[in-house]
Amino acid sequence: QVQLVESGGGLVQPGGSLRLSCAASGSFFSTYVMGWYRQAPGKQRELVAAITAGGSRNYAGSVKGRFTISRDNAKNTVYLQMNSLKPEDTAVYSCNANRRRDGVLYNYWGQGTQVTVSS
């Protein structure tokens, strides 16, 4: 079992920055693929960024060059640095941890943190 707790959301002006953190409890954090997803009102949840156990990263096209995902396995934490924020980045951001072992998918979600980009 893995528990995920996000922090760092808030209100920021367009062009500003925020750093989200997701602290994980439980075992084997370093073996999980960690991802950040977001859901805006009236829209489907979408993948923002993900980082594998080996450190490979992928990003949604809309955030590439502005957002950076990273992980600190010693602290069981994954981060999302968000720069040059736009109003369209406004959403609830949720952390996800998943891995597959012996044919079983282990998939966990945090409760989410609100990010609002507005002047």
C-alpha positions as CSV (number, residue, x, y, z in Angstrom):
1,Q,0.0,0.0,0.0
2,V,1.2,3.5,-0.9
3,Q,-0.2,6.7,0.4
4,L,0.4,9.9,-1.6
5,V,0.1,13.4,-0.2
6,E,0.4,16.5,-2.5
7,S,1.3,20.0,-1.4
8,G,2.3,23.2,-3.0
9,G,-0.7,24.3,-4.9
10,G,-2.2,27.7,-4.7
11,L,-3.1,30.9,-6.5
12,V,-0.4,32.4,-8.8
13,Q,-0.4,35.1,-11.5
14,P,0.2,34.3,-15.1
15,G,3.9,33.9,-15.8
16,G,4.5,32.8,-12.2
17,S,5.9,29.6,-10.8
18,L,4.9,26.9,-8.4
19,R,6.5,23.7,-7.2
20,L,4.2,20.8,-6.3
21,S,5.4,18.0,-4.0
22,C,4.1,14.5,-3.6
23,A,5.3,12.7,-0.5
24,A,4.8,8.9,-0.6
25,S,4.6,6.5,2.3
26,G,5.0,2.8,2.0
27,S,7.7,0.6,0.5
28,F,9.5,0.4,-2.8
29,F,8.9,4.0,-3.9
30,S,12.0,3.9,-6.2
31,T,10.4,1.1,-8.2
32,Y,7.2,3.1,-9.1
33,V,6.5,5.2,-12.1
34,M,5.4,8.5,-10.7
35,G,3.1,10.8,-12.5
36,W,1.3,14.1,-12.2
37,Y,-2.1,14.4,-13.7
38,R,-4.5,17.3,-13.8
39,Q,-8.2,17.8,-14.2
40,A,-9.8,21.2,-15.1
41,P,-13.6,21.8,-14.6
42,G,-15.6,20.1,-17.3
43,K,-12.6,18.4,-18.8
44,Q,-11.1,14.9,-18.6
45,R,-8.1,14.1,-16.4
46,E,-4.9,14.3,-18.4
47,L,-1.3,13.2,-17.8
48,V,1.0,16.2,-17.3
49,A,4.3,14.5,-16.7
50,A,5.7,11.2,-15.6
51,I,9.1,9.8,-14.5
52,T,10.1,6.2,-14.5
53,A,12.1,4.3,-11.9
54,G,15.1,4.8,-14.1
55,G,14.6,8.5,-14.4
56,S,13.1,8.8,-17.9
57,R,10.6,11.6,-18.3
58,N,7.8,12.4,-20.5
59,Y,5.6,15.5,-20.7
60,A,2.3,16.6,-22.2
61,G,2.9,18.8,-25.2
62,S,1.2,21.7,-23.6
63,V,3.7,21.9,-20.7
64,K,6.9,20.8,-22.4
65,G,9.6,23.4,-21.8
66,R,7.7,24.9,-18.9
67,F,7.3,22.1,-16.4
68,T,9.9,19.7,-14.9
69,I,9.2,16.5,-13.1
70,S,11.8,15.1,-10.7
71,R,12.1,12.6,-7.9
72,D,14.1,12.1,-4.8
73,N,14.0,8.5,-3.8
74,A,15.8,9.2,-0.6
75,K,12.9,11.3,0.5
76,N,10.2,9.3,-1.2
77,T,9.0,12.4,-3.0
78,V,8.3,13.5,-6.5
79,Y,8.2,17.1,-7.6
80,L,6.6,19.2,-10.4
81,Q,8.3,22.5,-11.0
82,M,5.9,24.7,-13.0
83,N,7.2,27.8,-14.6
84,S,5.6,30.4,-17.0
85,L,2.2,29.4,-15.8
86,K,-0.9,30.2,-17.9
87,P,-4.5,30.5,-17.0
88,E,-5.2,27.2,-18.9
89,D,-2.9,25.4,-16.4
90,T,-5.6,25.9,-13.8
91,A,-6.7,22.5,-12.5
92,V,-6.6,20.1,-9.7
93,Y,-3.2,18.4,-9.9
94,S,-3.0,14.8,-8.6
95,C,0.0,12.5,-8.0
96,N,0.0,8.9,-9.2
97,A,2.2,6.0,-8.4
98,N,2.0,2.8,-10.4
99,R,4.0,-0.3,-11.0
100,R,3.4,-3.8,-12.3
101,R,4.8,-6.8,-10.6
102,D,4.1,-10.5,-11.2
103,G,1.2,-9.5,-13.5
104,V,-0.5,-7.3,-10.9
105,L,-0.9,-3.6,-11.4
106,Y,-0.4,-1.5,-8.3
107,N,-1.9,2.0,-8.8
108,Y,-2.3,4.7,-6.3
109,W,-3.6,8.3,-6.2
110,G,-3.2,11.3,-4.0
111,Q,-6.1,13.5,-3.0
112,G,-5.1,16.4,-5.3
113,T,-4.1,20.0,-4.9
114,Q,-5.7,23.0,-6.6
115,V,-3.6,25.2,-8.8
116,T,-5.2,28.5,-10.0
117,V,-3.5,30.8,-12.4
118,S,-5.2,34.1,-12.5
119,S,-4.5,37.8,-12.3
